[in-house]
Amino acid sequence: MIEENVILVNQNDEQIGLMPKLEAHEKALLHRAFSVFILNNKNEVMLQQRAHQKYHSPLLWTNTCCSHQREGENNIEAGSRRLYEEMGFKTELKELFHFIYKAPFDNGLTEHELDHVMIGYFNESPAINHDEVEDWKWMKIEDIKEDIERQPEIYTVWFKIIFDEFYHYLEDHKI
């Protein structure tokens, strides 16, 4: 399988190049990414547990899905594609905000992303792709916040950063 490229960007989200995903994470170069939060009508977030065979952060809990845009793909198209690939459903997505973060992993790789955060709504059970996702669950936003404080080790490094931004966004905006 050919490794996917990520889109290298500057601080203004302007494309400056392409690079294989692993190399960009080894070199900690800033690249475009997205994070999708799916909520249901009870205001719960669909979390996924990463598959046990993932090369980093296996079996950790994270947001509904996240990944990298492909060249020529807009943020919503990328989010919709990956949501379907990982969670097996489609729903309308809306981009809320973007921000830059940097998060090193224990294995020497570093996420350095300009992350576009999106939201969508869905009230059914997903049809998860077991190559990507081990398990899933609905959790209330306040319960996620408390659980991250109680047991941060069960969540991905990036989710803790992104969830904090998402939580503060919800405090300041009506969605």
N, C-alpha and C positions, 0 to 999 in steps of 0.2 A: 504494500500500500504506500502510495506517495504521501509524504508528510505535507500537511497544509502549511501555507504561508500565512503570516500575520501581516497586517498593514502597519508599518512604522509611521508614527505621526510626531509632529512637534506639539508644543503646549497649546496651540490653537486648533488642534485636530486636523491639521493639513497633512496629507499624505507626503512622506518623504522617502518612502521605499517599501520593499517587501523583503521578508526574511522567513526562513523556516521557523515554525513555532518553537521547537526545542532550542534552537540557537538564540532566538530572541529572549527566551527565559533564562538561558545560561548567561547571556550578556546583560540582562536586566535593562533592555532597551524599551523605551516607551512605545506602546502599540495600542491600537484601537480594540476595544472589547465591548461586550454588553452583558447586562444582568437582567433577567426577567423575574418579576414577582407576580405570581398568580394568586388572586384572592377569590374567596367565595362570598356568597351573600350573607354569611355570618361574620364577615371581616376577618377570616382566618387566612393565613398564608400557606400555600402548598410548598412544603419543603421536600427536598430529595436527599436521600443518602447515596453518596457516590458508590459505584460498584467496587467490589473487593479487588478486582484486577487492575484498577486505575494506577498509573505509574506515580502519581502523587496524590496525597490526601484520600486514600481509599477508606471507605466506610464512614467518612465524616459527613455530617449534615450540612446542607447549604441551601441557597435559594432555589426556586423552581428549575431554572436552568441558566447557564451562562456559557459564553464561548467568545469566538472572534468572528468578526465580519470577514467575508471574502471580498477580494478586489471586485469593484463594480456593484456591490450589494449594499443597499442602504440599511440603516440600523433596524428598522421594523421588519424588513425582509429577512435579515439575518436572525433576529429574535424569533420570528415565526418559523423559519426553517429548523432552527435548533430545538425549539420547543416541541415540534412535531417529531424530530429525530429521537429525542431523549424521552419525552413524556407521552407521545402518541396522540396528541390532540392539537386542534387549531382553535384560536380565538383571536379577537381583535386586540392589538397591543397599542399602547400609547407611551411615547417617551416622556419621562418626567423631568430628568436633569442628567447632567454628566459631571464627572469629577475625575481627578487624577489621584491614584494611590500607588504605593510601592509596598510589597509584602514578600519578604524572603521566606523560603521553605527550608525545612531541615535537610533536604537532599541537595542543597546548593543552587537550586533554581530560584528565580525571583519573578514575581508578577509585578510588572510596572506598566500600569494600564490607564488609558483614558477611557473610563467606563461609562457607557450610556445605559442608564437605568430605566427600565420599562415596566409597565404594569398592565395586567389584563385580568379578566374575570372568567371563572369557570366553576361550575357546581357539581361536576360529575367526578368519577374516578378516572385517572389516567390509565393508558395502556403502556406501561413503562418498557423501555428497551433495556433488557438485563445486561447488555454489554456496557451500558453507561450508568445505569441506576440500579442500586440494590433494593431500595425500598422508598416509600414516600409516606407523608402524613400531613394532615391539616393542623396548624397551630395558631392560636390567637397571638396577635402582635405583642401584647403585653407579656404573654407567657414566654415568647421567644426571647424578649429582652431580659427577663428574669432568669431564664435557663442559661443564656450565654454568660451571665454573671456567676451563676452557680457552677456550671460545668463547661467552661470555654473549650476544653480539650476535645469535645465531641463535634465541634464545628470547624469548618474550613477557615483558614486564616483570612482569606478575602471576604468571606461572608460576614465575619464579625465587623469588618471595616465598612462594607457596603450596607449591611443592615443598620448600622449606626447612622449613616447618611440618609437612608430611606426613612428611618424612624423620625429623624429631625425634620425631614422634608414633610412628612405627614403632620407633624406638629404645626408647621408653618403654612400649610396649604390645604385647601379643601379639594379632595379628588372625587 
